[in-house]
Amino acid sequence: MAGHLSRMMWPVLLAVLLAMPAAAADLSKLRQPGIYVIVSDKDGKAISGAYWLSPELKFVVHSEDAAAPAMGVFVDREMFPRRIAQFEIFLNVRLTYDPEPGSLPVGKIAQIKQTEKFPRSDPKTSLLAFATTGIASSKLQDIDIVSRSYGVDGDQFSIPGRKPGERVYIETLDIDLSAADAAKVAVVETGEALSSLDFHMLYVTRALPSHPKVVKCFEEVRASPKFQTEAKKLRETMDQWMATIFMKDGKTWWDRETVSPEDFGPDVASLCPNP
């Protein structure tokens, strides 16, 4: 697997590094609460993005393999995440890996023992074949950009919608992409959002550039005082809970004794017409 992936992945890795425009983003604030990053293709269509609730927890939305924007997911990191939570499907899982994939040298094919643990259930272990096939560095506004190409095979439990196979992990941005999507990266955008909900809305506008009416609708909703009030409230409630209590004790916002739909803010998909 390693030899095959090495031949396939180095062009992808170079394409990712060369495609990043120097003036596109300020990377100095990444991983700070309230900051987001989005990577897009040459047509401005978002491929993947994340919003940090804390340095240890982020809210990820992606459009992998040209799909529509997926539901948002809370993770601690993107490449082999150790914590994954998603409220629409009531997902809450801890993951461990032995050995840690990122610690393995380039070219080494290894068997990774993945253990997944859900609340009130016994751990489940599976084996994954893994190899890092290349690591490359570049400079962007005097900041080192490091990307890792790798391959994984097996019954991997990961962020919903993510698939094993040939992948590229942009370490500096903490963004993990399929090799096909990594080759399309042309723009890196960073900024601030009011909450995970506000970021999700922003991401949708970046993911649908070919539907200007829908984009305009979402932009108008985001700009409305009512939505901004709801978005700020969500940052002070669910986002704060997930960044603190969930990361410490493993209890999600939706595992509380009393939960109502209003606790999650408006449904993003219902706010504007379907594209």
ROTI-359045 format. One record per residue (C-alpha): chain; x, y, z negated. Coordinates in nm, 3 decimals, decimal comma, padded with zeros to 5 digits, m for minus. Each point is the difference from the previous one (the first is absolute). Layout:
<pts>
> mol  c1  c2  c3
> A  X  Y  Z
...
</pts>
This chain:
<pts>
> mol  c1  c2  c3
> A  00,000  00,000  00,000
> A  00,275  00,248  m00,091
> A  00,180  m00,016  00,335
> A  m00,319  00,039  00,198
> A  m00,119  00,289  m00,215
> A  00,337  00,174  00,018
> A  m00,023  00,019  00,378
> A  m00,360  00,118  m00,015
> A  00,014  00,244  m00,288
> A  00,307  00,220  00,052
> A  m00,157  00,187  00,297
> A  m00,308  00,055  m00,215
> A  00,211  00,130  m00,287
> A  00,186  00,244  00,222
> A  m00,326  00,118  00,155
> A  m00,137  00,081  m00,345
> A  00,306  00,200  m00,100
> A  00,034  00,192  00,325
> A  m00,370  00,083  00,016
> A  m00,012  00,197  m00,325
> A  00,012  00,373  00,081
> A  00,225  00,199  m00,233
> A  m00,253  00,271  m00,076
> A  m00,302  m00,224  m00,044
> A  00,004  m00,054  m00,374
> A  00,144  00,101  m00,335
> A  00,113  m00,325  m00,156
> A  00,131  00,157  m00,320
> A  m00,335  m00,028  m00,180
> A  m00,085  m00,359  00,089
> A  m00,120  m00,219  m00,287
> A  m00,119  00,300  m00,200
> A  m00,367  00,000  m00,112
> A  m00,226  00,171  00,254
> A  00,240  m00,040  00,295
> A  m00,083  m00,200  00,311
> A  00,183  m00,132  00,305
> A  m00,151  m00,104  00,334
> A  00,179  m00,150  00,300
> A  m00,164  00,037  00,341
> A  00,063  m00,093  00,362
> A  00,088  00,238  00,285
> A  m00,368  00,079  00,055
> A  m00,046  00,106  m00,362
> A  m00,193  m00,312  m00,105
> A  00,078  m00,102  m00,356
> A  00,154  m00,344  m00,043
> A  00,041  m00,009  m00,377
> A  00,011  00,233  m00,296
> A  00,013  00,020  m00,377
> A  m00,085  00,235  m00,284
> A  00,190  m00,018  m00,328
> A  m00,196  00,000  m00,326
> A  00,328  m00,038  m00,189
> A  00,355  m00,104  00,093
> A  m00,107  m00,359  m00,081
> A  m00,340  m00,013  00,175
> A  m00,126  00,105  00,341
> A  m00,322  m00,014  00,202
> A  00,059  m00,147  00,346
> A  m00,211  00,024  00,317
> A  00,106  m00,148  00,331
> A  m00,115  m00,062  00,356
> A  00,218  m00,297  00,078
> A  00,007  m00,136  00,354
> A  m00,223  00,282  00,129
> A  m00,287  m00,093  m00,232
> A  m00,236  00,255  m00,153
> A  00,113  00,151  m00,332
> A  m00,011  m00,267  m00,267
> A  m00,132  00,034  m00,352
> A  00,236  00,162  m00,247
> A  00,207  m00,223  m00,226
> A  00,195  00,074  m00,319
> A  00,352  m00,149  m00,001
> A  00,327  00,055  m00,184
> A  00,206  m00,041  00,319
> A  m00,067  m00,107  00,358
> A  00,259  m00,267  00,076
> A  m00,095  m00,302  m00,211
> A  m00,221  00,195  m00,244
> A  m00,016  m00,115  m00,362
> A  m00,334  00,165  m00,077
> A  m00,297  00,018  00,238
> A  m00,347  00,134  m00,085
> A  m00,299  00,087  00,218
> A  m00,339  00,096  m00,143
> A  m00,226  m00,082  00,297
> A  00,099  m00,367  m00,012
> A  00,075  00,001  m00,376
> A  00,361  m00,100  00,060
> A  00,247  00,007  m00,288
> A  00,310  m00,217  00,025
> A  00,355  m00,014  m00,136
> A  00,272  m00,148  00,219
> A  00,352  m00,114  m00,077
> A  00,272  m00,122  00,237
> A  00,297  m00,223  m00,064
> A  00,245  00,106  00,123
> A  m00,088  00,365  00,067
> A  m00,006  00,032  00,383
> A  00,172  00,338  m00,001
> A  00,299  m00,143  m00,186
> A  00,090  m00,250  00,272
> A  00,284  00,072  00,245
> A  m00,057  00,057  00,370
> A  m00,026  m00,323  00,196
> A  m00,072  m00,230  m00,293
> A  m00,307  m00,217  00,050
> A  m00,153  m00,067  m00,340
> A  m00,298  m00,169  m00,156
> A  m00,188  00,256  m00,210
> A  m00,222  m00,129  m00,279
> A  m00,303  00,229  m00,013
> A  m00,219  m00,020  m00,309
> A  m00,337  00,173  m00,004
> A  m00,197  00,056  m00,320
> A  m00,357  00,124  m00,018
> A  m00,168  00,097  m00,328
> A  m00,150  m00,300  m00,178
> A  00,149  m00,252  00,243
> A  00,303  m00,225  00,013
> A  00,305  00,108  00,201
> A  00,031  m00,131  00,355
> A  00,339  m00,055  00,162
> A  00,086  m00,025  00,369
> A  00,322  m00,006  00,201
> A  00,093  00,255  00,266
> A  00,284  m00,011  00,252
> A  00,176  00,337  00,006
> A  00,298  00,164  00,168
> A  00,125  00,358  00,025
> A  00,123  00,035  00,356
> A  00,143  00,351  m00,008
> A  00,044  00,319  m00,202
> A  00,063  00,336  00,166
> A  00,054  00,355  m00,125
> A  m00,054  00,341  00,155
> A  m00,017  00,363  m00,112
> A  m00,311  00,215  m00,010
> A  00,048  00,353  m00,132
> A  00,307  m00,124  m00,190
> A  m00,205  m00,276  m00,162
> A  00,097  m00,361  00,057
> A  m00,265  m00,205  00,179
> A  00,043  m00,373  m00,055
> A  m00,204  m00,266  00,180
> A  00,005  m00,375  m00,042
> A  m00,116  m00,248  00,263
> A  m00,112  m00,336  m00,133
> A  m00,207  m00,306  00,072
> A  m00,234  m00,190  m00,228
> A  m00,191  m00,321  00,061
> A  m00,247  m00,182  m00,222
> A  m00,313  00,057  m00,206
> A  00,095  00,350  m00,113
> A  m00,236  00,190  m00,228
> A  00,039  00,366  00,088
> A  m00,188  00,322  00,063
> A  m00,332  m00,088  00,171
> A  00,041  00,021  00,376
> A  00,379  m00,042  m00,005
> A  00,130  m00,304  00,183
> A  00,322  m00,199  m00,039
> A  00,242  m00,029  00,291
> A  00,250  00,254  00,130
> A  m00,017  00,321  m00,202
> A  00,192  00,321  m00,070
> A  00,018  00,161  m00,343
> A  00,089  00,370  00,005
> A  00,155  00,006  m00,346
> A  00,034  00,377  m00,028
> A  m00,373  00,049  00,059
> A  m00,107  m00,326  m00,168
> A  m00,200  m00,089  00,310
> A  m00,024  m00,357  00,127
> A  m00,110  m00,060  00,361
> A  m00,037  m00,277  00,251
> A  00,286  00,006  00,250
> A  m00,241  00,106  00,274
> A  m00,127  00,296  m00,203
> A  00,349  00,100  m00,115
> A  00,102  00,040  00,364
> A  m00,280  00,256  00,047
> A  00,097  00,233  m00,285
> A  00,058  00,349  00,141
> A  m00,112  00,241  m00,274
> A  00,046  00,016  m00,376
> A  m00,230  00,235  m00,192
> A  00,010  00,084  m00,371
> A  m00,215  00,227  m00,212
> A  m00,226  00,024  m00,302
> A  m00,353  m00,131  m00,053
> A  m00,248  00,056  m00,282
> A  m00,043  m00,372  m00,078
> A  00,000  m00,345  00,154
> A  m00,348  00,075  00,138
> A  00,117  00,325  00,158
> A  00,299  m00,178  00,152
> A  m00,225  m00,274  00,139
> A  m00,211  00,265  00,172
> A  00,311  00,170  00,138
> A  00,132  m00,331  00,129
> A  m00,321  m00,066  00,190
> A  00,041  00,332  00,184
> A  00,352  m00,102  00,100
> A  m00,112  m00,347  00,107
> A  m00,271  00,116  00,242
> A  00,157  00,269  00,224
> A  m00,202  m00,122  00,298
> A  m00,327  00,078  m00,183
> A  00,012  00,378  m00,057
> A  m00,362  00,028  m00,117
> A  00,057  m00,256  m00,274
> A  00,329  00,163  m00,097
> A  m00,169  00,341  m00,021
> A  m00,272  m00,147  m00,221
> A  00,250  m00,149  m00,244
> A  00,201  00,323  m00,004
> A  m00,313  00,200  m00,083
> A  m00,092  m00,243  m00,277
> A  00,350  00,023  m00,150
> A  m00,017  00,379  00,005
> A  m00,338  00,019  m00,177
> A  00,001  00,111  m00,366
> A  m00,219  m00,296  m00,097
> A  00,243  m00,255  00,141
> A  00,302  00,174  m00,150
> A  m00,165  m00,008  m00,342
> A  m00,071  m00,373  00,037
> A  00,353  m00,069  00,125
> A  00,159  00,184  m00,293
> A  m00,226  m00,185  m00,244
> A  00,112  m00,331  00,147
> A  00,364  00,093  m00,051
> A  m00,072  00,070  m00,367
> A  m00,196  m00,323  m00,050
> A  00,064  m00,301  00,224
> A  00,341  00,107  00,129
> A  00,123  00,084  m00,350
> A  m00,136  m00,328  m00,138
> A  00,167  m00,206  00,271
> A  00,333  00,180  m00,040
> A  00,006  m00,056  m00,376
> A  m00,228  m00,270  m00,143
> A  00,004  m00,226  00,305
> A  00,376  00,014  00,033
> A  00,047  m00,062  m00,373
> A  m00,275  m00,248  m00,087
> A  m00,128  m00,124  00,338
> A  m00,358  00,119  m00,055
> A  m00,142  00,169  00,308
> A  m00,241  00,294  00,012
> A  m00,276  m00,235  00,118
> A  00,059  m00,251  m00,284
> A  m00,139  00,241  m00,260
> A  m00,313  m00,102  m00,189
> A  m00,216  00,268  00,162
> A  00,054  00,079  00,368
> A  m00,214  00,196  00,246
> A  00,040  00,079  00,372
> A  00,058  00,366  m00,089
> A  00,323  m00,103  m00,174
> A  00,161  m00,052  00,341
> A  m00,107  00,318  00,174
> A  m00,186  00,013  00,333
> A  00,033  m00,287  00,246
> A  00,245  00,124  00,262
> A  m00,155  m00,209  00,279
> A  m00,347  00,146  m00,059
> A  00,096  00,367  00,007
> A  00,026  00,034  00,379
> A  m00,141  m00,184  00,305
> A  00,177  m00,307  00,127
> A  00,250  00,072  00,281
</pts>
